[in-house]
């Protein structure tokens, strides 16, 4: 997708967001529903701060929950820009085989329990939903994935092609009164809140990683800051 966008419009900048930077944190965050939800919120805020008509944002995340895709669609509508979903439609058994093979070869992979939970909670994109449309579908098991894939090229063209009043096949989302917000006045406070939240999340993830699954009673957030106490019933 990245290379296709550069070919279509090399002058236009874009941002690539990845929510789980390491295999270890990927397993931790998807095992802890609260942390997973918080990380989705941080990612959404990063998109919200960066979104504009002058760039293209690729949200390279699981995006497996339709409610979260709806939130991203609302951000695009409020900004008055184009939006699309690129979906790699892969059979469940093929995904399971790929994940098992990666485990055997020592590559980054999901634990069995987490993988099965992700499969169970996955909400398939549906082009009939406005937040899943337009939907560009790839079929890796059947067709493979190449940089020159027609589907990827079509998605890149949809996002970069020039439009005018006569254009019918490209939809630029239009903001409504309900989605328009005063962004400037809230930008600094939202940024500080998100940054503080991310620091707390990072501290919790790091403590869990060092604990290797054991019980953690207190987590330090740094000098002159209160510690977090873990309470279990």
Phi, psi and omega in degrees: 000318181301309182293325179294321178294320179296324179291321182290317182208084183294344182275349185264123179285159175211162180240143179243117180252132177235126189275331182243095187288336183227152178302321182296312180293331178299315180293319182295312186292324180281344176275329180259106185298324181293314179295320178300316180295319179295320179294323175297322179294320178295316179299317179299319180294323177296319177296316182299321181289329188263345187291137177196175179279357184258001180216171177240130181250125174258114178268090184274079184222173177301316180047039187273356181249126186295330177297325178288321176297325177296320178298317179295321177298320178297322177298317179295320180294318179297329180274348180069047183234179176277158183209142174206165178239129174252119187241122174273099184277102184237137180297145183303316181295324178294318177299318180296319178295317179298317181295318178296320179295320179294323177298315181295328181269004177076018179268168181299134183201170178267144171297155183305312184298317181291319179300312182295326178292320178296320177297317182295323185269356184294131178245108188296136176298144181228118185297346176286340176277134182296332180278355175247014186233140357289148183248119177255117187253130174252147179235083186302320182294326183271315189249345190074175178231120178238156178300333182266013180305131180303325181295315179296319178297320179295318179295317179297319178295320180300323184278339188243344185296143178292140180234155174216189185296341181267352182289127184248335187265004177234129183251119173265118183297141181249129180292150175247171179301324182292332184261350179281131180226159175276097189282320188298316184293333184262352188300312184295315181294321178295320180297314181296320179295316180294321180295317179295319178299316180296322179296319178294316179299316180299320180295319179293314180298318180295318179295319178295322179295317180290331180283344177051044175090354180280176181284136178239119184270324183220142179235124180273135178260358179126174183296139178067015178240147180293153177271157178261127179261134178267121181245124178240151180255000000 
